[in-house]
Amino acid sequence: MKVESIGKIIFSDESNGLYAKISMGKVKNMPSDYLKGDIMYNGKIMSSIGVTYLGYIDFDKTRYWDYRRVTPLKINIQKGILPSDHLFRLDL
């Protein structure tokens, strides 16, 4: 079974005049994981959004995040156990 998120989402902050309209999937000539939309202030487009949740985030055609350029975090395992660790609970 294939499940995809396809359609439109509208975010609104009426008290501040902010809106975002996002189209998910079925964006012309793009894969189904692509989202496209606009952020508007009082009806005027302030920024355009282009996102693929498998790869990158663009605002106004400027790339702000790209999965290919992310440095993975290294796990730093401590040898000592903190006094607040669950192993020290008296009510076990």
TIMIFI-480586 format. One record per atom (N, C-alpha, C, O): atom name; z, y, x. Coordinates in pm, 1 decimal, decimal comma. Layout:
+------+----------+----------+----------+
! atom !        Z !        Y !        X !
+------+----------+----------+----------+
!   CA !        Z !        Y !        X !
...
+------+----------+----------+----------+
This chain:
+------+----------+----------+----------+
! atom !        Z !        Y !        X !
+------+----------+----------+----------+
!    N !      0,0 !   -117,9 !     83,9 !
!   CA !      0,0 !      0,0 !      0,0 !
!    C !      0,0 !    124,4 !     88,5 !
!    O !     79,3 !    134,3 !    182,1 !
!    N !    -86,5 !    216,7 !     59,7 !
!   CA !    -98,5 !    341,6 !    135,1 !
!    C !    -34,7 !    455,1 !     55,0 !
!    O !    -70,5 !    478,5 !    -60,4 !
!    N !     59,8 !    525,1 !    117,3 !
!   CA !    126,5 !    637,5 !     51,6 !
!    C !    104,0 !    762,3 !    136,4 !
!    O !    128,7 !    761,3 !    257,0 !
!    N !     57,2 !    869,3 !     73,4 !
!   CA !     33,7 !    994,9 !    143,8 !
!    C !     85,6 !   1111,1 !     60,9 !
!    O !     90,8 !   1105,5 !    -62,0 !
!    N !    123,7 !   1216,4 !    131,7 !
!   CA !    165,0 !   1339,8 !     65,1 !
!    C !     42,6 !   1429,1 !     54,5 !
!    O !     -5,4 !   1482,0 !    154,7 !
!    N !     -7,9 !   1445,7 !    -67,6 !
!   CA !   -127,2 !   1525,6 !    -89,9 !
!    C !    -99,9 !   1621,1 !   -205,7 !
!    O !    -45,1 !   1581,1 !   -308,4 !
!    N !   -137,8 !   1745,6 !   -188,8 !
!   CA !   -119,3 !   1842,9 !   -296,4 !
!    C !    -83,9 !   1979,5 !   -240,9 !
!    O !   -118,5 !   2013,1 !   -127,6 !
!    N !    -14,3 !   2058,0 !   -322,4 !
!   CA !     24,5 !   2193,3 !   -282,6 !
!    C !    174,0 !   2212,5 !   -302,9 !
!    O !    233,8 !   2156,2 !   -394,6 !
!    N !    233,0 !   2293,3 !   -215,3 !
!   CA !    374,4 !   2329,6 !   -225,8 !
!    C !    381,1 !   2481,7 !   -221,9 !
!    O !    312,1 !   2545,8 !   -142,7 !
!    N !    464,1 !   2538,5 !   -307,5 !
!   CA !    486,6 !   2682,9 !   -305,7 !
!    C !    634,5 !   2707,9 !   -282,2 !
!    O !    719,3 !   2658,9 !   -356,8 !
!    N !    664,6 !   2784,2 !   -178,5 !
!   CA !    801,2 !   2826,8 !   -149,8 !
!    C !    810,8 !   2973,0 !   -190,4 !
!    O !    719,3 !   3050,9 !   -163,7 !
!    N !    920,6 !   3011,0 !   -254,4 !
!   CA !    932,2 !   3150,7 !   -295,4 !
!    C !   1073,2 !   3204,0 !   -275,2 !
!    O !   1172,7 !   3135,0 !   -297,9 !
!    N !   1077,8 !   3327,4 !   -232,3 !
!   CA !   1201,2 !   3404,2 !   -221,4 !
!    C !   1173,1 !   3533,7 !   -296,6 !
!    O !   1141,2 !   3636,5 !   -236,9 !
!    N !   1185,6 !   3526,6 !   -428,0 !
!   CA !   1145,1 !   3637,6 !   -514,4 !
!    C !   1223,7 !   3765,0 !   -487,9 !
!    O !   1169,2 !   3874,7 !   -499,4 !
!    N !   1351,1 !   3751,8 !   -452,5 !
!   CA !   1431,7 !   3871,6 !   -430,1 !
!    C !   1385,1 !   3951,2 !   -308,3 !
!    O !   1410,8 !   4071,3 !   -299,4 !
!    N !   1317,0 !   3885,6 !   -214,5 !
!   CA !   1266,4 !   3954,1 !    -96,4 !
!    C !   1114,4 !   3964,4 !    -93,8 !
!    O !   1058,3 !   4015,7 !      3,0 !
!    N !   1047,1 !   3917,1 !   -197,1 !
!   CA !    901,0 !   3927,1 !   -206,0 !
!    C !    826,4 !   3834,5 !   -111,4 !
!    O !    710,9 !   3860,7 !    -77,8 !
!    N !    891,1 !   3725,5 !    -67,5 !
!   CA !    829,6 !   3631,9 !     26,8 !
!    C !    782,2 !   3505,7 !    -45,1 !
!    O !    852,3 !   3452,1 !   -130,9 !
!    N !    662,7 !   3459,1 !     -9,1 !
!   CA !    606,3 !   3337,4 !    -67,0 !
!    C !    529,2 !   3263,4 !     42,2 !
!    O !    476,1 !   3324,8 !    134,7 !
!    N !    523,9 !   3132,8 !     30,2 !
!   CA !    438,7 !   3051,2 !    116,6 !
!    C !    367,2 !   2950,6 !     29,1 !
!    O !    429,7 !   2883,1 !    -52,7 !
!    N !    236,3 !   2940,4 !     45,9 !
!   CA !    156,0 !   2842,2 !    -25,8 !
!    C !     97,3 !   2747,3 !     77,9 !
!    O !     24,3 !   2789,4 !    167,7 !
!    N !    129,9 !   2618,6 !     64,7 !
!   CA !     89,7 !   2517,9 !    161,8 !
!    C !      6,3 !   2410,0 !     92,7 !
!    O !     47,1 !   2357,4 !    -10,8 !
!    N !   -109,6 !   2376,8 !    148,8 !
!   CA !   -191,8 !   2266,0 !    101,4 !
!    C !   -171,2 !   2148,4 !    195,6 !
!    O !   -183,2 !   2163,2 !    317,2 !
!    N !   -140,6 !   2032,7 !    140,6 !
!   CA !   -115,1 !   1912,9 !    219,9 !
!    C !   -225,3 !   1811,1 !    194,4 !
!    O !   -259,9 !   1783,2 !     79,6 !
!    N !   -280,4 !   1755,7 !    302,8 !
!   CA !   -387,2 !   1658,2 !    288,0 !
!    C !   -507,8 !   1722,5 !    221,5 !
!    O !   -497,8 !   1833,4 !    169,0 !
!    N !   -616,3 !   1657,3 !    223,0 !
!   CA !   -739,4 !   1705,6 !    160,4 !
!    C !   -777,1 !   1847,3 !    201,4 !
!    O !   -838,1 !   1920,7 !    123,7 !
!    N !   -740,5 !   1886,0 !    324,1 !
!   CA !   -787,1 !   2011,9 !    379,7 !
!    C !   -923,4 !   1981,7 !    440,8 !
!    O !   -936,6 !   1887,4 !    518,9 !
!    N !  -1023,0 !   2059,3 !    406,9 !
!   CA !  -1161,5 !   2030,8 !    444,1 !
!    C !  -1177,2 !   2005,6 !    593,8 !
!    O !  -1131,1 !   2084,4 !    676,4 !
!    N !  -1241,9 !   1896,1 !    627,1 !
!   CA !  -1273,4 !   1854,8 !    764,4 !
!    C !  -1150,3 !   1831,6 !    852,3 !
!    O !  -1159,7 !   1842,3 !    974,6 !
!    N !  -1035,9 !   1800,1 !    792,7 !
!   CA !   -915,1 !   1774,0 !    870,3 !
!    C !   -854,8 !   1640,9 !    827,1 !
!    O !   -877,5 !   1597,7 !    714,1 !
!    N !   -777,4 !   1573,9 !    915,2 !
!   CA !   -712,1 !   1449,4 !    875,6 !
!    C !   -605,3 !   1473,1 !    769,3 !
!    O !   -562,9 !   1586,6 !    747,6 !
!    N !   -561,8 !   1366,0 !    703,3 !
!   CA !   -470,0 !   1380,0 !    589,5 !
!    C !   -329,6 !   1425,9 !    629,2 !
!    O !   -252,0 !   1465,1 !    542,0 !
!    N !   -294,5 !   1422,2 !    758,7 !
!   CA !   -162,7 !   1470,4 !    800,3 !
!    C !   -162,0 !   1620,4 !    827,5 !
!    O !    -62,3 !   1673,9 !    875,9 !
!    N !   -271,6 !   1688,2 !    797,2 !
!   CA !   -283,9 !   1831,7 !    825,0 !
!    C !   -238,4 !   1914,2 !    705,7 !
!    O !   -272,4 !   1883,8 !    591,4 !
!    N !   -160,8 !   2019,3 !    733,2 !
!   CA !   -115,0 !   2113,4 !    631,5 !
!    C !   -168,5 !   2251,4 !    667,3 !
!    O !   -173,9 !   2288,5 !    784,6 !
!    N !   -207,7 !   2326,2 !    566,0 !
!   CA !   -261,8 !   2460,5 !    588,6 !
!    C !   -206,8 !   2553,4 !    482,0 !
!    O !   -192,3 !   2513,5 !    366,4 !
!    N !   -176,3 !   2676,6 !    519,4 !
!   CA !   -125,2 !   2769,3 !    419,6 !
!    C !   -107,1 !   2909,5 !    471,5 !
!    O !   -146,7 !   2943,0 !    583,1 !
!    N !    -45,7 !   2991,3 !    386,6 !
!   CA !    -22,4 !   3132,0 !    418,3 !
!    C !    120,0 !   3171,2 !    380,5 !
!    O !    176,9 !   3121,3 !    283,4 !
!    N !    175,9 !   3262,6 !    460,6 !
!   CA !    303,4 !   3325,4 !    427,4 !
!    C !    270,3 !   3465,9 !    380,7 !
!    O !    201,2 !   3541,0 !    449,5 !
!    N !    320,9 !   3500,8 !    261,7 !
!   CA !    286,8 !   3629,8 !    202,3 !
!    C !    411,3 !   3713,4 !    176,1 !
!    O !    517,9 !   3661,0 !    143,7 !
!    N !    395,4 !   3843,9 !    190,9 !
!   CA !    500,8 !   3939,4 !    160,6 !
!    C !    444,2 !   4038,9 !     60,8 !
!    O !    349,2 !   4111,5 !     90,1 !
!    N !    504,4 !   4041,1 !    -58,1 !
!   CA !    458,5 !   4127,9 !   -167,8 !
!    C !    308,0 !   4113,2 !   -193,8 !
!    O !    238,0 !   4212,0 !   -216,2 !
!    N !    259,7 !   3988,9 !   -190,4 !
!   CA !    120,6 !   3958,7 !   -221,7 !
!    C !     22,6 !   3975,2 !   -106,8 !
!    O !    -95,4 !   3944,0 !   -122,5 !
!    N !     68,3 !   4023,5 !      8,8 !
!   CA !    -19,0 !   4042,2 !    124,1 !
!    C !      6,1 !   3930,2 !    224,9 !
!    O !    121,1 !   3900,3 !    257,2 !
!    N !   -101,7 !   3867,6 !    275,0 !
!   CA !    -87,4 !   3760,1 !    373,1 !
!    C !    -37,3 !   3818,3 !    504,9 !
!    O !    -99,7 !   3906,3 !    564,2 !
!    N !     77,3 !   3766,5 !    548,6 !
!   CA !    137,3 !   3812,9 !    673,4 !
!    C !    111,1 !   3716,0 !    788,8 !
!    O !    107,0 !   3757,1 !    904,8 !
!    N !     93,5 !   3587,4 !    757,1 !
!   CA !     72,8 !   3487,6 !    861,0 !
!    C !      4,9 !   3365,9 !    800,8 !
!    O !     27,7 !   3332,6 !    684,5 !
!    N !    -78,7 !   3299,4 !    880,1 !
!   CA !   -141,5 !   3174,9 !    838,3 !
!    C !    -79,9 !   3060,1 !    916,7 !
!    O !    -44,2 !   3074,9 !   1033,6 !
!    N !    -68,0 !   2945,5 !    850,6 !
!   CA !     -2,1 !   2828,6 !    908,1 !
!    C !   -103,1 !   2715,8 !    918,7 !
!    O !   -182,0 !   2693,5 !    826,9 !
!    N !   -100,7 !   2644,8 !   1030,3 !
!   CA !   -177,1 !   2522,2 !   1047,7 !
!    C !    -87,9 !   2420,8 !   1115,8 !
!    O !    -40,7 !   2445,0 !   1226,8 !
!    N !    -63,7 !   2308,0 !   1051,8 !
!   CA !     32,3 !   2209,4 !   1102,2 !
!    C !    -24,9 !   2069,5 !   1086,3 !
!    O !    -84,3 !   2037,4 !    983,4 !
!    N !     -7,2 !   1987,9 !   1186,2 !
!   CA !    -21,4 !   1845,3 !   1169,3 !
!    C !    113,2 !   1787,1 !   1208,4 !
!    O !    156,8 !   1802,4 !   1322,5 !
!    N !    178,2 !   1721,6 !   1116,3 !
!   CA !    313,8 !   1675,6 !   1145,4 !
!    C !    314,9 !   1563,5 !   1248,5 !
!    O !    422,0 !   1515,9 !   1286,1 !
!    N !    199,8 !   1521,2 !   1294,0 !
!   CA !    191,7 !   1425,0 !   1403,4 !
!    C !    158,6 !   1492,6 !   1536,4 !
!    O !    144,1 !   1424,3 !   1637,8 !
!    N !    146,4 !   1626,4 !   1537,7 !
!   CA !    103,3 !   1685,9 !   1662,3 !
!    C !    141,4 !   1826,5 !   1697,9 !
!    O !    187,9 !   1849,8 !   1809,4 !
!    N !    123,7 !   1924,1 !   1606,8 !
!   CA !    142,8 !   2062,2 !   1649,7 !
!    C !    173,1 !   2154,4 !   1531,8 !
!    O !    158,1 !   2117,1 !   1415,5 !
!    N !    216,6 !   2277,4 !   1566,1 !
!   CA !    240,1 !   2383,1 !   1467,8 !
!    C !    173,5 !   2509,8 !   1519,6 !
!    O !    201,5 !   2554,4 !   1630,9 !
!    N !     84,9 !   2568,0 !   1438,0 !
!   CA !     17,9 !   2693,3 !   1471,3 !
!    C !     52,8 !   2799,9 !   1367,7 !
!    O !     54,9 !   2772,5 !   1247,7 !
!    N !     79,9 !   2920,8 !   1414,5 !
!   CA !     91,2 !   3037,9 !   1328,9 !
!    C !    -13,2 !   3136,9 !   1378,1 !
!    O !    -13,3 !   3174,3 !   1495,4 !
!    N !   -102,1 !   3179,5 !   1289,1 !
!   CA !   -208,1 !   3274,6 !   1323,2 !
!    C !   -289,1 !   3227,5 !   1444,5 !
!    O !   -321,0 !   3306,1 !   1533,6 !
!    N !   -321,3 !   3099,1 !   1446,0 !
!   CA !   -403,4 !   3034,9 !   1550,3 !
!    C !   -338,6 !   3037,9 !   1688,5 !
!    O !   -406,8 !   3019,0 !   1789,2 !
!    N !   -207,6 !   3061,3 !   1694,2 !
!   CA !   -132,0 !   3052,1 !   1818,8 !
!    C !    -42,9 !   2929,2 !   1810,0 !
!    O !     34,7 !   2914,9 !   1715,5 !
!    N !    -53,7 !   2840,8 !   1907,7 !
!   CA !     22,1 !   2716,3 !   1907,1 !
!    C !    164,5 !   2742,9 !   1955,6 !
!    O !    185,5 !   2789,1 !   2067,7 !
!    N !    263,1 !   2712,7 !   1868,5 !
!   CA !    403,4 !   2732,8 !   1903,0 !
!    C !    473,8 !   2604,1 !   1941,4 !
!    O !    576,3 !   2607,8 !   2009,5 !
!    N !    420,9 !   2490,9 !   1899,1 !
!   CA !    479,5 !   2361,5 !   1935,1 !
!    C !    368,3 !   2260,1 !   1941,2 !
!    O !    280,8 !   2256,9 !   1854,7 !
!    N !    371,8 !   2175,7 !   2045,3 !
!   CA !    271,5 !   2070,9 !   2062,6 !
!    C !    342,8 !   1946,3 !   2113,9 !
!    O !    409,1 !   1949,4 !   2217,5 !
!    N !    328,3 !   1838,3 !   2040,9 !
!   CA !    394,3 !   1713,2 !   2077,0 !
!    C !    355,7 !   1668,0 !   2217,9 !
!    O !    437,6 !   1609,0 !   2288,3 !
!    N !    234,9 !   1694,2 !   2258,6 !
!   CA !    188,0 !   1649,1 !   2390,2 !
!    C !    257,2 !   1722,7 !   2504,0 !
!    O !    249,8 !   1679,2 !   2619,0 !
!    N !    324,2 !   1833,2 !   2474,0 !
!   CA !    389,1 !   1911,2 !   2579,0 !
!    C !    541,8 !   1911,4 !   2568,3 !
!    O !    608,6 !   1997,1 !   2626,0 !
!    N !    595,4 !   1815,9 !   2494,9 !
!   CA !    740,2 !   1806,6 !   2477,8 !
!    C !    797,8 !   1718,5 !   2588,6 !
!    O !    747,7 !   1609,0 !   2613,9 !
!    N !    902,3 !   1766,5 !   2653,7 !
!   CA !    971,3 !   1687,7 !   2754,4 !
!    C !   1083,5 !   1609,9 !   2686,0 !
!    O !   1173,3 !   1670,1 !   2627,2 !
!    N !   1079,4 !   1476,7 !   2693,1 !
!   CA !   1185,0 !   1398,3 !   2627,7 !
!    C !   1321,8 !   1426,6 !   2690,3 !
!    O !   1332,8 !   1449,0 !   2810,8 !
!    N !   1423,6 !   1425,2 !   2608,0 !
!   CA !   1559,7 !   1444,3 !   2656,6 !
!    C !   1610,3 !   1315,5 !   2718,3 !
!    O !   1579,2 !   1206,4 !   2670,4 !
!    N !   1688,3 !   1328,0 !   2824,1 !
!   CA !   1748,8 !   1211,4 !   2886,7 !
!    C !   1888,8 !   1193,2 !   2829,8 !
!    O !   1962,0 !   1290,1 !   2809,2 !
!    N !   1924,8 !   1068,3 !   2804,7 !
!   CA !   2057,9 !   1038,4 !   2753,6 !
!    C !   2155,8 !   1041,0 !   2870,0 !
!    O !   2133,1 !    977,7 !   2973,1 !
!    N !   2263,9 !   1114,0 !   2852,6 !
!   CA !   2368,6 !   1124,0 !   2953,6 !
!    C !   2490,9 !   1050,9 !   2901,0 !
!    O !   2566,4 !   1105,6 !   2820,7 !
!    N !   2510,9 !    927,5 !   2945,9 !
!   CA !   2622,7 !    846,4 !   2897,4 !
!    C !   2744,5 !    873,7 !   2984,4 !
!    O !   2740,6 !    855,6 !   3106,1 !
!    N !   2851,9 !    917,3 !   2921,1 !
!   CA !   2976,7 !    946,7 !   2990,4 !
!    C !   3055,5 !    817,4 !   3010,8 !
!    O !   3054,8 !    729,7 !   2924,4 !
!    N !   3122,7 !    805,7 !   3124,3 !
!   CA !   3202,7 !    685,6 !   3151,4 !
!    C !   3335,9 !    688,8 !   3078,2 !
!    O !   3382,3 !    584,8 !   3031,5 !
!    N !   3397,4 !    803,3 !   3067,1 !
!   CA !   3527,2 !    813,6 !   3001,4 !
!    C !   3513,2 !    828,0 !   2850,9 !
!    O !   3413,5 !    882,0 !   2802,9 !
!    N !   3610,3 !    781,0 !   2776,7 !
!   CA !   3609,6 !    792,3 !   2631,0 !
!    C !   3696,7 !    911,3 !   2591,5 !
!    O !   3806,2 !    928,6 !   2645,1 !
!    N !   3649,1 !    992,8 !   2498,8 !
!   CA !   3725,1 !   1107,3 !   2452,1 !
!    C !   3847,2 !   1062,9 !   2371,6 !
!    O !   3843,9 !    958,2 !   2306,9 !
!    N !   3954,3 !   1141,5 !   2375,0 !
!   CA !   4072,2 !   1108,2 !   2295,3 !
!    C !   4043,0 !   1105,1 !   2145,1 !
!    O !   4116,5 !   1042,0 !   2069,2 !
!    N !   3936,9 !   1172,5 !   2102,2 !
!   CA !   3903,2 !   1174,2 !   1959,9 !
!    C !   3813,2 !   1056,8 !   1919,3 !
!    O !   3770,5 !   1049,3 !   1804,1 !
!    N !   3784,4 !    966,3 !   2011,4 !
!   CA !   3698,3 !    852,1 !   1980,0 !
!    C !   3760,2 !    764,0 !   1872,6 !
!    O !   3882,5 !    753,6 !   1864,0 !
!    N !   3676,7 !    700,0 !   1790,3 !
!   CA !   3724,3 !    618,5 !   1678,7 !
!    C !   3807,1 !    498,3 !   1726,1 !
!    O !   3883,4 !    441,8 !   1647,7 !
!    N !   3793,3 !    459,2 !   1851,6 !
!   CA !   3871,5 !    343,6 !   1901,6 !
!    C !   4021,3 !    373,0 !   1906,9 !
!    O !   4102,8 !    280,7 !   1908,4 !
!    N !   4057,6 !    500,7 !   1909,7 !
!   CA !   4197,9 !    539,9 !   1919,0 !
!    C !   4263,8 !    565,3 !   1784,6 !
!    O !   4380,3 !    604,8 !   1779,2 !
!    N !   4190,2 !    543,0 !   1675,2 !
!   CA !   4248,0 !    566,8 !   1542,3 !
!    C !   4362,9 !    470,4 !   1516,2 !
!    O !   4353,0 !    351,7 !   1547,2 !
!    N !   4472,0 !    521,2 !   1459,1 !
!   CA !   4588,6 !    438,1 !   1431,5 !
!    C !   4577,0 !    366,3 !   1298,3 !
!    O !   4649,0 !    269,4 !   1274,5 !
!    N !   4488,8 !    411,1 !   1211,7 !
!   CA !   4480,0 !    353,7 !   1076,5 !
!    C !   4373,0 !    245,2 !   1065,5 !
!    O !   4326,0 !    217,0 !    955,3 !
!    N !   4333,9 !    184,5 !   1175,8 !
!   CA !   4230,7 !     80,0 !   1169,9 !
!    C !   4284,9 !    -44,0 !   1105,8 !
!    O !   4212,9 !   -142,8 !   1092,0 !
+------+----------+----------+----------+
